[in-house]
Amino acid sequence: MSTDERLSPQPTADPFTCNRCRQQPVMVRTILDTRTGQIIEMFECDCGERNWRERPKDSSSPG
């Protein structure tokens, strides 16, 4: 995998839709909140709408 492929926005695997245009946004960033253990996934849509969701860190994943 090239550096460009790793840094480019990735389509989401689930049917998360934009609140503005109802299209599927792409995930542009994933952040781990070390204080709470939450993973914050940030999305951006072609229409410019930005959104995020929080989920608990998967205890089965390494790291």
mmCIF file as gemmi writes it, N, C-alpha and C atoms, coordinates in Angstrom:
data_model
loop_
_atom_site.group_PDB
_atom_site.id
_atom_site.type_symbol
_atom_site.label_atom_id
_atom_site.label_alt_id
_atom_site.label_comp_id
_atom_site.label_asym_id
_atom_site.label_entity_id
_atom_site.label_seq_id
_atom_site.pdbx_PDB_ins_code
_atom_site.Cartn_x
_atom_site.Cartn_y
_atom_site.Cartn_z
_atom_site.occupancy
_atom_site.B_iso_or_equiv
_atom_site.pdbx_formal_charge
_atom_site.auth_seq_id
_atom_site.auth_asym_id
_atom_site.pdbx_PDB_model_num
ATOM 1 N N . MET Axp A 1 ? 0.86 -1.172 0 1 0 ? 1 A 1
ATOM 2 C CA . MET Axp A 1 ? 0 0 0 1 0 ? 1 A 1
ATOM 3 C C . MET Axp A 1 ? 0.904 1.233 0 1 0 ? 1 A 1
ATOM 4 N N . SER Axp A 2 ? 0.646 2.163 -0.906 1 0 ? 2 A 1
ATOM 5 C CA . SER Axp A 2 ? 1.451 3.376 -0.986 1 0 ? 2 A 1
ATOM 6 C C . SER Axp A 2 ? 1.021 4.383 0.068 1 0 ? 2 A 1
ATOM 7 N N . THR Axp A 3 ? 1.871 5.386 0.294 1 0 ? 3 A 1
ATOM 8 C CA . THR Axp A 3 ? 1.543 6.441 1.251 1 0 ? 3 A 1
ATOM 9 C C . THR Axp A 3 ? 0.273 7.162 0.838 1 0 ? 3 A 1
ATOM 10 N N . ASP Axp A 4 ? 0.104 7.419 -0.461 1 0 ? 4 A 1
ATOM 11 C CA . ASP Axp A 4 ? -1.103 8.098 -0.952 1 0 ? 4 A 1
ATOM 12 C C . ASP Axp A 4 ? -2.362 7.308 -0.643 1 0 ? 4 A 1
ATOM 13 N N . GLU Axp A 5 ? -2.303 5.984 -0.763 1 0 ? 5 A 1
ATOM 14 C CA . GLU Axp A 5 ? -3.465 5.149 -0.471 1 0 ? 5 A 1
ATOM 15 C C . GLU Axp A 5 ? -3.816 5.196 1.014 1 0 ? 5 A 1
ATOM 16 N N . ARG Axp A 6 ? -2.812 5.226 1.89 1 0 ? 6 A 1
ATOM 17 C CA . ARG Axp A 6 ? -3.071 5.266 3.329 1 0 ? 6 A 1
ATOM 18 C C . ARG Axp A 6 ? -3.646 6.6 3.755 1 0 ? 6 A 1
ATOM 19 N N . LEU Axp A 7 ? -3.227 7.686 3.117 1 0 ? 7 A 1
ATOM 20 C CA . LEU Axp A 7 ? -3.657 9.011 3.527 1 0 ? 7 A 1
ATOM 21 C C . LEU Axp A 7 ? -4.931 9.477 2.845 1 0 ? 7 A 1
ATOM 22 N N . SER Axp A 8 ? -5.364 8.795 1.791 1 0 ? 8 A 1
ATOM 23 C CA . SER Axp A 8 ? -6.572 9.223 1.091 1 0 ? 8 A 1
ATOM 24 C C . SER Axp A 8 ? -7.812 8.819 1.876 1 0 ? 8 A 1
ATOM 25 N N . PRO Axp A 9 ? -8.896 9.618 1.781 1 0 ? 9 A 1
ATOM 26 C CA . PRO Axp A 9 ? -10.135 9.268 2.484 1 0 ? 9 A 1
ATOM 27 C C . PRO Axp A 9 ? -10.646 7.892 2.069 1 0 ? 9 A 1
ATOM 28 N N . GLN Axp A 10 ? -11.185 7.173 3.01 1 0 ? 10 A 1
ATOM 29 C CA . GLN Axp A 10 ? -11.68 5.825 2.761 1 0 ? 10 A 1
ATOM 30 C C . GLN Axp A 10 ? -13.197 5.783 2.872 1 0 ? 10 A 1
ATOM 31 N N . PRO Axp A 11 ? -13.892 5.111 1.932 1 0 ? 11 A 1
ATOM 32 C CA . PRO Axp A 11 ? -15.34 4.969 2.078 1 0 ? 11 A 1
ATOM 33 C C . PRO Axp A 11 ? -15.668 4.152 3.317 1 0 ? 11 A 1
ATOM 34 N N . THR Axp A 12 ? -16.8 4.443 3.91 1 0 ? 12 A 1
ATOM 35 C CA . THR Axp A 12 ? -17.193 3.706 5.104 1 0 ? 12 A 1
ATOM 36 C C . THR Axp A 12 ? -17.753 2.344 4.715 1 0 ? 12 A 1
ATOM 37 N N . ALA Axp A 13 ? -17.674 1.383 5.628 1 0 ? 13 A 1
ATOM 38 C CA . ALA Axp A 13 ? -18.152 0.031 5.356 1 0 ? 13 A 1
ATOM 39 C C . ALA Axp A 13 ? -19.636 -0.127 5.689 1 0 ? 13 A 1
ATOM 40 N N . ASP Axp A 14 ? -20.201 0.812 6.436 1 0 ? 14 A 1
ATOM 41 C CA . ASP Axp A 14 ? -21.6 0.696 6.818 1 0 ? 14 A 1
ATOM 42 C C . ASP Axp A 14 ? -22.418 1.801 6.139 1 0 ? 14 A 1
ATOM 43 N N . PRO Axp A 15 ? -23.732 1.709 6.191 1 0 ? 15 A 1
ATOM 44 C CA . PRO Axp A 15 ? -24.594 2.653 5.471 1 0 ? 15 A 1
ATOM 45 C C . PRO Axp A 15 ? -24.811 3.982 6.197 1 0 ? 15 A 1
ATOM 46 N N . PHE Axp A 16 ? -23.739 4.607 6.687 1 0 ? 16 A 1
ATOM 47 C CA . PHE Axp A 16 ? -23.796 5.91 7.34 1 0 ? 16 A 1
ATOM 48 C C . PHE Axp A 16 ? -24.026 6.957 6.248 1 0 ? 16 A 1
ATOM 49 N N . THR Axp A 17 ? -25.052 7.796 6.364 1 0 ? 17 A 1
ATOM 50 C CA . THR Axp A 17 ? -25.352 8.767 5.316 1 0 ? 17 A 1
ATOM 51 C C . THR Axp A 17 ? -25.251 10.195 5.822 1 0 ? 17 A 1
ATOM 52 N N . CYS Axp A 18 ? -24.991 11.103 4.892 1 0 ? 18 A 1
ATOM 53 C CA . CYS Axp A 18 ? -24.873 12.525 5.19 1 0 ? 18 A 1
ATOM 54 C C . CYS Axp A 18 ? -26.24 13.077 5.573 1 0 ? 18 A 1
ATOM 55 N N . ASN Axp A 19 ? -26.263 13.91 6.61 1 0 ? 19 A 1
ATOM 56 C CA . ASN Axp A 19 ? -27.521 14.512 7.043 1 0 ? 19 A 1
ATOM 57 C C . ASN Axp A 19 ? -28.026 15.566 6.068 1 0 ? 19 A 1
ATOM 58 N N . ARG Axp A 20 ? -27.137 16.148 5.275 1 0 ? 20 A 1
ATOM 59 C CA . ARG Axp A 20 ? -27.516 17.214 4.357 1 0 ? 20 A 1
ATOM 60 C C . ARG Axp A 20 ? -28.001 16.675 3.008 1 0 ? 20 A 1
ATOM 61 N N . CYS Axp A 21 ? -27.21 15.796 2.37 1 0 ? 21 A 1
ATOM 62 C CA . CYS Axp A 21 ? -27.536 15.368 1.001 1 0 ? 21 A 1
ATOM 63 C C . CYS Axp A 21 ? -27.872 13.89 0.872 1 0 ? 21 A 1
ATOM 64 N N . ARG Axp A 22 ? -27.761 13.138 1.96 1 0 ? 22 A 1
ATOM 65 C CA . ARG Axp A 22 ? -28.08 11.7 2.006 1 0 ? 22 A 1
ATOM 66 C C . ARG Axp A 22 ? -27.123 10.823 1.194 1 0 ? 22 A 1
ATOM 67 N N . GLN Axp A 23 ? -25.945 11.354 0.84 1 0 ? 23 A 1
ATOM 68 C CA . GLN Axp A 23 ? -24.923 10.545 0.181 1 0 ? 23 A 1
ATOM 69 C C . GLN Axp A 23 ? -24.049 9.903 1.248 1 0 ? 23 A 1
ATOM 70 N N . GLN Axp A 24 ? -23.194 8.962 0.85 1 0 ? 24 A 1
ATOM 71 C CA . GLN Axp A 24 ? -22.317 8.305 1.807 1 0 ? 24 A 1
ATOM 72 C C . GLN Axp A 24 ? -21.009 9.088 1.921 1 0 ? 24 A 1
ATOM 73 N N . PRO Axp A 25 ? -20.705 9.632 3.109 1 0 ? 25 A 1
ATOM 74 C CA . PRO Axp A 25 ? -19.444 10.349 3.286 1 0 ? 25 A 1
ATOM 75 C C . PRO Axp A 25 ? -18.274 9.382 3.402 1 0 ? 25 A 1
ATOM 76 N N . VAL Axp A 26 ? -17.063 9.93 3.337 1 0 ? 26 A 1
ATOM 77 C CA . VAL Axp A 26 ? -15.867 9.106 3.511 1 0 ? 26 A 1
ATOM 78 C C . VAL Axp A 26 ? -15.236 9.424 4.858 1 0 ? 26 A 1
ATOM 79 N N . MET Axp A 27 ? -14.596 8.424 5.437 1 0 ? 27 A 1
ATOM 80 C CA . MET Axp A 27 ? -13.901 8.626 6.702 1 0 ? 27 A 1
ATOM 81 C C . MET Axp A 27 ? -12.574 9.309 6.381 1 0 ? 27 A 1
ATOM 82 N N . VAL Axp A 28 ? -12.333 10.461 6.994 1 0 ? 28 A 1
ATOM 83 C CA . VAL Axp A 28 ? -11.112 11.205 6.717 1 0 ? 28 A 1
ATOM 84 C C . VAL Axp A 28 ? -10.098 11.119 7.853 1 0 ? 28 A 1
ATOM 85 N N . ARG Axp A 29 ? -10.545 10.709 9.044 1 0 ? 29 A 1
ATOM 86 C CA . ARG Axp A 29 ? -9.629 10.649 10.183 1 0 ? 29 A 1
ATOM 87 C C . ARG Axp A 29 ? -10.211 9.759 11.273 1 0 ? 29 A 1
ATOM 88 N N . THR Axp A 30 ? -9.335 9.055 11.959 1 0 ? 30 A 1
ATOM 89 C CA . THR Axp A 30 ? -9.711 8.27 13.131 1 0 ? 30 A 1
ATOM 90 C C . THR Axp A 30 ? -8.79 8.684 14.268 1 0 ? 30 A 1
ATOM 91 N N . ILE Axp A 31 ? -9.379 9.018 15.414 1 0 ? 31 A 1
ATOM 92 C CA . ILE Axp A 31 ? -8.608 9.501 16.557 1 0 ? 31 A 1
ATOM 93 C C . ILE Axp A 31 ? -8.97 8.659 17.78 1 0 ? 31 A 1
ATOM 94 N N . LEU Axp A 32 ? -7.969 8.312 18.579 1 0 ? 32 A 1
ATOM 95 C CA . LEU Axp A 32 ? -8.196 7.619 19.84 1 0 ? 32 A 1
ATOM 96 C C . LEU Axp A 32 ? -8.114 8.634 20.969 1 0 ? 32 A 1
ATOM 97 N N . ASP Axp A 33 ? -9.189 8.761 21.741 1 0 ? 33 A 1
ATOM 98 C CA . ASP Axp A 33 ? -9.192 9.605 22.932 1 0 ? 33 A 1
ATOM 99 C C . ASP Axp A 33 ? -8.644 8.749 24.064 1 0 ? 33 A 1
ATOM 100 N N . THR Axp A 34 ? -7.396 8.993 24.436 1 0 ? 34 A 1
ATOM 101 C CA . THR Axp A 34 ? -6.745 8.145 25.434 1 0 ? 34 A 1
ATOM 102 C C . THR Axp A 34 ? -7.337 8.315 26.829 1 0 ? 34 A 1
ATOM 103 N N . ARG Axp A 35 ? -8.008 9.42 27.084 1 0 ? 35 A 1
ATOM 104 C CA . ARG Axp A 35 ? -8.618 9.617 28.403 1 0 ? 35 A 1
ATOM 105 C C . ARG Axp A 35 ? -9.833 8.721 28.596 1 0 ? 35 A 1
ATOM 106 N N . THR Axp A 36 ? -10.632 8.559 27.525 1 0 ? 36 A 1
ATOM 107 C CA . THR Axp A 36 ? -11.875 7.796 27.651 1 0 ? 36 A 1
ATOM 108 C C . THR Axp A 36 ? -11.823 6.433 26.979 1 0 ? 36 A 1
ATOM 109 N N . GLY Axp A 37 ? -10.849 6.223 26.095 1 0 ? 37 A 1
ATOM 110 C CA . GLY Axp A 37 ? -10.783 4.972 25.348 1 0 ? 37 A 1
ATOM 111 C C . GLY Axp A 37 ? -11.706 4.959 24.135 1 0 ? 37 A 1
ATOM 112 N N . GLN Axp A 38 ? -12.37 6.072 23.863 1 0 ? 38 A 1
ATOM 113 C CA . GLN Axp A 38 ? -13.277 6.166 22.721 1 0 ? 38 A 1
ATOM 114 C C . GLN Axp A 38 ? -12.49 6.372 21.434 1 0 ? 38 A 1
ATOM 115 N N . ILE Axp A 39 ? -12.987 5.812 20.346 1 0 ? 39 A 1
ATOM 116 C CA . ILE Axp A 39 ? -12.436 6.059 19.026 1 0 ? 39 A 1
ATOM 117 C C . ILE Axp A 39 ? -13.385 7.03 18.338 1 0 ? 39 A 1
ATOM 118 N N . ILE Axp A 40 ? -12.845 8.122 17.844 1 0 ? 40 A 1
ATOM 119 C CA . ILE Axp A 40 ? -13.649 9.125 17.152 1 0 ? 40 A 1
ATOM 120 C C . ILE Axp A 40 ? -13.349 9.001 15.669 1 0 ? 40 A 1
ATOM 121 N N . GLU Axp A 41 ? -14.392 8.741 14.887 1 0 ? 41 A 1
ATOM 122 C CA . GLU Axp A 41 ? -14.26 8.615 13.445 1 0 ? 41 A 1
ATOM 123 C C . GLU Axp A 41 ? -14.838 9.881 12.815 1 0 ? 41 A 1
ATOM 124 N N . MET Axp A 42 ? -14.029 10.578 12.016 1 0 ? 42 A 1
ATOM 125 C CA . MET Axp A 42 ? -14.456 11.824 11.39 1 0 ? 42 A 1
ATOM 126 C C . MET Axp A 42 ? -14.735 11.569 9.906 1 0 ? 42 A 1
ATOM 127 N N . PHE Axp A 43 ? -15.865 12.099 9.436 1 0 ? 43 A 1
ATOM 128 C CA . PHE Axp A 43 ? -16.32 11.884 8.067 1 0 ? 43 A 1
ATOM 129 C C . PHE Axp A 43 ? -16.486 13.211 7.345 1 0 ? 43 A 1
ATOM 130 N N . GLU Axp A 44 ? -16.306 13.188 6.025 1 0 ? 44 A 1
ATOM 131 C CA . GLU Axp A 44 ? -16.584 14.358 5.208 1 0 ? 44 A 1
ATOM 132 C C . GLU Axp A 44 ? -17.278 13.91 3.927 1 0 ? 44 A 1
ATOM 133 N N . CYS Axp A 45 ? -18.304 14.661 3.544 1 0 ? 45 A 1
ATOM 134 C CA . CYS Axp A 45 ? -19.102 14.344 2.368 1 0 ? 45 A 1
ATOM 135 C C . CYS Axp A 45 ? -18.692 15.259 1.208 1 0 ? 45 A 1
ATOM 136 N N . ASP Axp A 46 ? -19.019 14.865 -0.002 1 0 ? 46 A 1
ATOM 137 C CA . ASP Axp A 46 ? -18.74 15.686 -1.181 1 0 ? 46 A 1
ATOM 138 C C . ASP Axp A 46 ? -19.427 17.05 -1.098 1 0 ? 46 A 1
ATOM 139 N N . CYS Axp A 47 ? -20.547 17.147 -0.387 1 0 ? 47 A 1
ATOM 140 C CA . CYS Axp A 47 ? -21.275 18.413 -0.272 1 0 ? 47 A 1
ATOM 141 C C . CYS Axp A 47 ? -20.613 19.356 0.734 1 0 ? 47 A 1
ATOM 142 N N . GLY Axp A 48 ? -19.592 18.876 1.468 1 0 ? 48 A 1
ATOM 143 C CA . GLY Axp A 48 ? -18.879 19.699 2.425 1 0 ? 48 A 1
ATOM 144 C C . GLY Axp A 48 ? -19.275 19.459 3.872 1 0 ? 48 A 1
ATOM 145 N N . GLU Axp A 49 ? -20.346 18.728 4.101 1 0 ? 49 A 1
ATOM 146 C CA . GLU Axp A 49 ? -20.797 18.425 5.458 1 0 ? 49 A 1
ATOM 147 C C . GLU Axp A 49 ? -19.761 17.554 6.165 1 0 ? 49 A 1
ATOM 148 N N . ARG Axp A 50 ? -19.468 17.892 7.425 1 0 ? 50 A 1
ATOM 149 C CA . ARG Axp A 50 ? -18.552 17.107 8.247 1 0 ? 50 A 1
ATOM 150 C C . ARG Axp A 50 ? -19.316 16.578 9.449 1 0 ? 50 A 1
ATOM 151 N N . ASN Axp A 51 ? -18.988 15.363 9.839 1 0 ? 51 A 1
ATOM 152 C CA . ASN Axp A 51 ? -19.671 14.725 10.957 1 0 ? 51 A 1
ATOM 153 C C . ASN Axp A 51 ? -18.692 13.77 11.634 1 0 ? 51 A 1
ATOM 154 N N . TRP Axp A 52 ? -19.05 13.282 12.799 1 0 ? 52 A 1
ATOM 155 C CA . TRP Axp A 52 ? -18.22 12.312 13.505 1 0 ? 52 A 1
ATOM 156 C C . TRP Axp A 52 ? -19.105 11.392 14.318 1 0 ? 52 A 1
ATOM 157 N N . ARG Axp A 53 ? -18.511 10.305 14.718 1 0 ? 53 A 1
ATOM 158 C CA . ARG Axp A 53 ? -19.181 9.397 15.654 1 0 ? 53 A 1
ATOM 159 C C . ARG Axp A 53 ? -18.128 8.847 16.59 1 0 ? 53 A 1
ATOM 160 N N . GLU Axp A 54 ? -18.579 8.472 17.762 1 0 ? 54 A 1
ATOM 161 C CA . GLU Axp A 54 ? -17.693 7.926 18.779 1 0 ? 54 A 1
ATOM 162 C C . GLU Axp A 54 ? -18.081 6.475 19.03 1 0 ? 54 A 1
ATOM 163 N N . ARG Axp A 55 ? -17.092 5.651 19.271 1 0 ? 55 A 1
ATOM 164 C CA . ARG Axp A 55 ? -17.361 4.257 19.609 1 0 ? 55 A 1
ATOM 165 C C . ARG Axp A 55 ? -16.293 3.784 20.574 1 0 ? 55 A 1
ATOM 166 N N . PRO Axp A 56 ? -16.622 2.794 21.382 1 0 ? 56 A 1
ATOM 167 C CA . PRO Axp A 56 ? -15.622 2.276 22.324 1 0 ? 56 A 1
ATOM 168 C C . PRO Axp A 56 ? -14.485 1.595 21.579 1 0 ? 56 A 1
ATOM 169 N N . LYS Axp A 57 ? -13.284 1.664 22.138 1 0 ? 57 A 1
ATOM 170 C CA . LYS Axp A 57 ? -12.145 0.99 21.558 1 0 ? 57 A 1
ATOM 171 C C . LYS Axp A 57 ? -12.386 -0.511 21.611 1 0 ? 57 A 1
ATOM 172 N N . ASP Axp A 58 ? -12.112 -1.199 20.5 1 0 ? 58 A 1
ATOM 173 C CA . ASP Axp A 58 ? -12.276 -2.655 20.43 1 0 ? 58 A 1
ATOM 174 C C . ASP Axp A 58 ? -11.192 -3.316 21.257 1 0 ? 58 A 1
ATOM 175 N N . SER Axp A 59 ? -11.586 -3.973 22.326 1 0 ? 59 A 1
ATOM 176 C CA . SER Axp A 59 ? -10.604 -4.567 23.233 1 0 ? 59 A 1
ATOM 177 C C . SER Axp A 59 ? -9.848 -5.725 22.611 1 0 ? 59 A 1
ATOM 178 N N . SER Axp A 60 ? -10.345 -6.282 21.499 1 0 ? 60 A 1
ATOM 179 C CA . SER Axp A 60 ? -9.667 -7.404 20.867 1 0 ? 60 A 1
ATOM 180 C C . SER Axp A 60 ? -8.586 -6.956 19.896 1 0 ? 60 A 1
ATOM 181 N N . SER Axp A 61 ? -8.555 -5.663 19.543 1 0 ? 61 A 1
ATOM 182 C CA . SER Axp A 61 ? -7.552 -5.193 18.588 1 0 ? 61 A 1
ATOM 183 C C . SER Axp A 61 ? -6.23 -4.92 19.303 1 0 ? 61 A 1
ATOM 184 N N . PRO Axp A 62 ? -5.106 -5.119 18.587 1 0 ? 62 A 1
ATOM 185 C CA . PRO Axp A 62 ? -3.813 -4.87 19.214 1 0 ? 62 A 1
ATOM 186 C C . PRO Axp A 62 ? -3.588 -3.379 19.453 1 0 ? 62 A 1
ATOM 187 N N . GLY Axp A 63 ? -2.828 -3.059 20.475 1 0 ? 63 A 1
ATOM 188 C CA . GLY Axp A 63 ? -2.459 -1.664 20.743 1 0 ? 63 A 1
ATOM 189 C C . GLY Axp A 63 ? -3.245 -1.131 21.821 1 0 ? 63 A 1
